């Protein structure tokens, strides 16, 4: 099932990593441009969301591993994503 789609999954993962790097670089550049405080807060939240998405992706990959220790680390990663999400979204709900 997954074996036949592995090259496409690897390509998608590589593309996502490139987009992640590009987004974080743009966010750093935007922060250094001396934007107003509100814009700096938005850049900070966006950077944290991009990082949370990456943490989620890594955690899911660890959960798919057959080793119980790696699966436990994946569960811990998902808990970290949940805690980070509640921290990022604290003012919005």
Backbone bond lengths (Angstrom), bond angles and torsions (degrees), N, CA, C in turn:
res aa  C-N    CA-C-N  psi(-1)  N-CA   C-N-CA  omega(-1)  CA-C   N-CA-C  phi
1 X - - - 1.444 - - 1.534 109.86 -
2 X 1.325 118.95 -64.00 1.458 122.52 -179.81 1.519 110.52 -77.46
3 X 1.350 117.46 -30.34 1.450 121.16 -175.30 1.527 111.92 -58.19
4 X 1.305 118.27 -40.47 1.453 121.57 -178.52 1.518 113.24 -70.68
5 X 1.309 117.01 -22.39 1.458 120.97 -176.97 1.524 112.74 -102.85
6 X 1.311 118.09 6.14 1.458 120.99 -174.88 1.529 113.38 -58.84
7 X 1.340 120.61 -44.85 1.476 118.42 179.22 1.530 112.34 -59.72
8 X 1.321 116.99 -39.51 1.465 119.83 179.55 1.531 110.41 -68.63
9 X 1.338 117.30 -39.27 1.462 120.33 177.41 1.523 111.30 -63.71
10 X 1.329 117.16 -41.24 1.455 120.69 178.67 1.519 110.82 -64.30
11 X 1.325 116.92 -39.79 1.458 121.22 178.10 1.533 110.77 -64.42
12 X 1.318 116.32 -41.93 1.463 120.99 178.57 1.522 110.72 -65.10
13 X 1.314 117.21 -42.29 1.457 121.28 178.19 1.518 110.75 -62.53
14 X 1.325 116.97 -43.22 1.463 120.81 178.86 1.535 110.51 -62.95
15 X 1.317 117.15 -42.19 1.469 121.25 178.33 1.519 110.53 -62.98
16 X 1.334 117.17 -43.93 1.463 120.56 178.63 1.530 110.47 -61.21
17 X 1.317 117.83 -41.36 1.465 120.55 179.41 1.521 111.14 -64.29
18 X 1.332 117.50 -37.48 1.464 120.32 177.53 1.526 110.82 -66.67
19 X 1.317 117.03 -42.00 1.467 120.76 178.57 1.528 110.00 -64.56
20 X 1.325 116.26 -40.29 1.465 120.77 178.02 1.525 110.55 -60.54
21 X 1.314 117.52 -48.04 1.472 120.98 179.52 1.523 111.05 -60.96
22 X 1.326 116.10 -43.90 1.451 120.65 -179.93 1.525 111.06 -62.93
23 X 1.331 116.85 -44.10 1.465 120.61 179.94 1.522 111.05 -62.90
24 X 1.313 117.12 -43.80 1.464 119.65 179.87 1.530 111.39 -66.31
25 X 1.308 117.81 -36.45 1.466 120.13 177.30 1.519 110.97 -65.63
26 X 1.337 117.01 -42.39 1.460 120.01 177.89 1.525 110.78 -64.46
27 X 1.306 116.44 -37.86 1.464 119.29 179.13 1.527 111.14 -65.93
28 X 1.322 117.34 -39.78 1.462 120.57 177.64 1.526 110.04 -65.12
29 X 1.331 116.79 -43.44 1.462 119.93 178.03 1.528 111.23 -62.05
30 X 1.312 116.90 -42.41 1.465 120.42 179.26 1.522 110.70 -62.92
31 X 1.310 117.03 -38.56 1.463 120.69 179.19 1.520 111.06 -65.51
32 X 1.327 117.16 -38.41 1.468 121.22 -177.28 1.522 112.92 -77.42
33 X 1.320 117.89 -11.07 1.461 120.54 -178.13 1.529 112.22 -75.52
34 X 1.303 117.89 -3.55 1.455 120.30 179.55 1.520 112.49 77.18
35 X 1.295 116.82 40.44 1.459 121.07 179.38 1.526 110.58 -70.36
36 X 1.324 117.02 161.52 1.464 119.33 176.82 1.529 111.64 -59.87
37 X 1.320 116.48 164.14 1.468 121.67 -175.31 1.529 111.89 -59.57
38 X 1.327 117.09 -38.28 1.467 120.13 179.37 1.528 111.05 -62.35
39 X 1.316 116.11 -43.87 1.463 119.93 179.88 1.524 110.17 -66.20
40 X 1.324 117.05 -36.19 1.462 120.59 177.92 1.524 110.69 -63.91
41 X 1.318 117.57 -37.24 1.462 121.00 177.12 1.521 111.02 -66.27
42 X 1.321 116.90 -39.34 1.469 120.86 178.10 1.526 109.93 -64.33
43 X 1.330 116.82 -43.74 1.465 120.90 178.47 1.526 109.87 -60.73
44 X 1.333 116.99 -41.09 1.457 121.65 179.15 1.530 110.83 -62.67
45 X 1.312 117.31 -44.70 1.473 120.82 179.58 1.529 110.41 -65.01
46 X 1.322 117.49 -42.78 1.473 120.27 179.12 1.520 111.74 -62.48
47 X 1.326 117.00 -40.90 1.469 120.03 178.25 1.524 109.99 -63.13
48 X 1.322 117.30 -40.20 1.458 120.03 179.40 1.524 111.54 -67.84
49 X 1.333 117.60 -35.69 1.465 120.76 178.35 1.527 110.35 -67.16
50 X 1.324 117.22 -42.50 1.475 120.44 177.97 1.530 109.63 -61.05
51 X 1.329 116.56 -41.92 1.460 120.46 178.68 1.524 110.93 -65.07
52 X 1.335 117.35 -39.96 1.471 120.35 178.43 1.525 111.66 -63.64
53 X 1.326 116.96 -39.27 1.467 120.30 178.19 1.523 109.97 -61.66
54 X 1.329 116.03 -42.18 1.471 119.93 178.86 1.531 110.64 -66.09
55 X 1.336 116.89 -41.81 1.467 120.32 177.35 1.530 110.40 -60.10
56 X 1.321 116.37 -41.38 1.468 121.21 179.18 1.527 110.38 -62.16
57 X 1.326 115.76 -45.19 1.460 120.07 -179.46 1.530 111.39 -62.19
58 X 1.312 117.24 -44.31 1.467 120.64 178.88 1.520 110.31 -64.04
59 X 1.330 117.54 -41.75 1.467 121.56 -179.51 1.522 111.53 -62.47
60 X 1.315 116.76 -42.35 1.470 120.40 178.79 1.533 109.81 -63.55
61 X 1.322 117.11 -42.25 1.469 119.99 178.05 1.522 111.10 -61.50
62 X 1.322 117.35 -38.91 1.461 120.43 178.23 1.531 110.91 -68.30
63 X 1.323 117.11 -36.34 1.468 119.97 177.95 1.526 111.87 -64.74
64 X 1.313 116.88 -30.47 1.462 120.71 -178.84 1.525 112.70 -77.16
65 X 1.315 116.87 -9.73 1.466 120.27 179.45 1.530 109.66 -70.35
66 X 1.313 116.32 153.47 1.465 120.23 -178.27 1.523 112.32 -84.15
67 X 1.308 117.20 -15.00 1.457 121.64 -179.82 1.533 109.92 -77.69
68 X 1.334 119.29 126.07 1.464 120.69 -178.84 1.531 113.38 -63.16
69 X 1.315 117.20 -30.47 1.470 119.66 178.70 1.525 110.28 -66.64
70 X 1.337 116.33 -43.98 1.465 119.03 178.65 1.515 111.11 -66.85
71 X 1.318 117.37 -36.21 1.458 120.18 176.35 1.531 110.49 -63.63
72 X 1.326 117.47 -38.61 1.465 120.90 177.64 1.527 110.75 -64.92
73 X 1.319 116.84 -38.17 1.467 120.25 176.40 1.535 109.67 -65.64
74 X 1.325 116.94 -36.95 1.468 120.78 176.33 1.512 111.68 -63.09
75 X 1.336 117.25 -41.00 1.471 120.87 176.98 1.529 109.67 -63.05
76 X 1.319 117.01 -43.20 1.468 120.83 177.97 1.529 110.08 -61.97
77 X 1.318 116.82 -38.50 1.464 120.58 177.24 1.513 112.02 -63.92
78 X 1.344 116.61 -40.95 1.467 119.60 177.50 1.525 111.46 -65.07
79 X 1.318 116.38 -37.09 1.469 119.05 175.38 1.528 110.27 -63.74
80 X 1.321 116.97 -39.79 1.462 120.90 176.09 1.520 112.13 -61.64
81 X 1.328 116.88 -39.77 1.462 120.96 177.22 1.524 110.01 -64.18
82 X 1.341 117.11 -42.04 1.457 120.48 179.94 1.530 111.23 -63.02
83 X 1.325 116.32 -43.44 1.466 120.08 178.87 1.526 110.06 -64.95
84 X 1.320 116.89 -42.07 1.463 120.59 179.10 1.523 111.05 -64.23
85 X 1.332 117.27 -39.05 1.455 120.97 -179.96 1.525 111.15 -64.35
86 X 1.328 116.82 -41.19 1.458 118.29 179.39 1.522 110.38 -67.98
87 X 1.331 117.46 -31.77 1.464 121.11 177.72 1.522 110.95 -70.36
88 X 1.321 117.38 -43.78 1.467 121.26 -179.13 1.519 110.79 -67.26
89 X 1.323 116.93 -39.64 1.460 121.33 -175.78 1.524 113.25 -92.92
90 X 1.330 118.09 14.28 1.462 122.11 -173.83 1.528 113.03 -56.16
91 X 1.304 119.20 -38.09 1.455 121.07 -176.40 1.510 114.64 -88.90
92 X 1.338 118.32 0.22 1.461 120.94 -172.00 1.532 114.91 -108.92
93 X 1.307 118.26 -1.55 1.461 117.76 178.34 1.486 111.05 -133.16
